[in-house]
Amino acid sequence: MLDTHALQRHPLLIDAAPQTLALLSSRAARKEWRPRQVLFRRGQPPVGLILVLDGRVRVVRETNGRRQILHIEGAGGTLGEVPLFDGQTMPATAIAAEATTGILIVPDLLQLAIRADPELANKLLARLASRVRLLADRLERLTQHSVARRLAAVLLQLAGNQLDQPFGLGMPQDQFAEELGTVREVLVRELAVLVRRGVLTSLGRGRFLVRDRAFLENTAISQL
């Protein structure tokens, strides 16, 4: 049995009615996933609603051997909603990017919770609507912005406002490339170009130092 405080850690349930929390705490399950462990796969039946408490999960689809990131969910995120509403199979595969903990609410239990607290359905639909907007923005970036432009924007975010402060990519290069919507070979080539031009200094082990912030800023807003 889950502690209701564990459930209320998640934004979706922070204002849930006491009877809803009691129902979920008696039947929902706490889950743990290792880095790179699959939470669910595209095409399988609905597993239920997953509330992410800690960690980070990458939701991906593979086409012709190439993996595309659809979205990433961290603490406070939710996974698995789509087939619960459309009655079909899982539309994508979810993989833990790091050690992740969450709460699994199986479909039948979720339906009981929604009947007890209809506002829960509204919150889930609002999350789905927000995700559609994020996916639309991501599609626009992938189709209209070059890899160099997307990379420059992300590097500026990672470097922050502190000058002369080393930073890392925060993940393996293959994952970083997927989040940019490209492949590792292209990422390595683009990073090498920036190092060769003196825009970045490579410190080894995936860490860099920005030497020419203006170049990255100009690249990030370019239309090329």
Secondary structure as the mmCIF struct_conf table of DSSP 4:
data_model
#
loop_
_struct_conf.conf_type_id
_struct_conf.id
_struct_conf.beg_label_comp_id
_struct_conf.beg_label_asym_id
_struct_conf.beg_label_seq_id
_struct_conf.end_label_comp_id
_struct_conf.end_label_asym_id
_struct_conf.end_label_seq_id
HELX_RH_AL_P HELX_RH_AL_P1 THR A 4 GLN A 8
TURN_TY1_P TURN_TY1_P1 ARG A 9 ARG A 9
BEND BEND1 HIS A 10 HIS A 10
HELX_RH_3T_P HELX_RH_3T_P1 PRO A 11 LEU A 13
TURN_TY1_P TURN_TY1_P2 ILE A 14 ASP A 15
HELX_RH_AL_P HELX_RH_AL_P2 PRO A 18 ARG A 27
STRN STRN1 ALA A 29 TRP A 33
TURN_TY1_P TURN_TY1_P3 PRO A 35 ARG A 36
STRN STRN2 VAL A 38 PHE A 40
TURN_TY1_P TURN_TY1_P4 ARG A 42 GLY A 43
BEND BEND2 GLN A 44 GLN A 44
HELX_LH_PP_P HELX_LH_PP_P1 PRO A 45 PRO A 46
STRN STRN3 LEU A 49 ASP A 54
BEND BEND3 GLY A 55 GLY A 55
STRN STRN4 ARG A 56 THR A 63
TURN_TY1_P TURN_TY1_P5 ASN A 64 GLY A 65
STRN STRN5 ARG A 66 GLY A 74
TURN_TY1_P TURN_TY1_P6 ALA A 75 GLY A 76
STRN STRN6 THR A 78 LEU A 79
HELX_RH_AL_P HELX_RH_AL_P3 VAL A 82 ASP A 86
BEND BEND4 GLN A 88 GLN A 88
BEND BEND5 PRO A 91 ALA A 92
STRN STRN7 THR A 93 ALA A 96
BEND BEND6 ALA A 97 GLU A 98
STRN STRN8 THR A 100 ILE A 105
HELX_RH_AL_P HELX_RH_AL_P4 PRO A 107 ALA A 116
TURN_TY1_P TURN_TY1_P7 PRO A 118 PRO A 118
HELX_RH_AL_P HELX_RH_AL_P5 GLU A 119 GLN A 144
BEND BEND7 HIS A 145 HIS A 145
HELX_RH_AL_P HELX_RH_AL_P6 VAL A 147 ALA A 159
TURN_TY1_P TURN_TY1_P8 GLY A 160 ASN A 161
TURN_TY1_P TURN_TY1_P9 LEU A 163 ASP A 164
STRN STRN9 PHE A 167 GLY A 168
BEND BEND8 GLY A 170 MET A 171
HELX_RH_AL_P HELX_RH_AL_P7 GLN A 173 LEU A 180
TURN_TY1_P TURN_TY1_P10 GLY A 181 GLY A 181
BEND BEND9 THR A 182 THR A 182
HELX_RH_AL_P HELX_RH_AL_P8 ARG A 184 ARG A 196
TURN_TY1_P TURN_TY1_P11 ARG A 197 GLY A 198
BEND BEND10 VAL A 199 VAL A 199
STRN STRN10 LEU A 200 GLY A 204
TURN_TY1_P TURN_TY1_P12 ARG A 205 GLY A 206
STRN STRN11 ARG A 207 VAL A 210
BEND BEND11 ARG A 211 ARG A 211
HELX_RH_AL_P HELX_RH_AL_P9 ARG A 213 ALA A 220
TURN_TY1_P TURN_TY1_P13 ILE A 221 ILE A 221
#
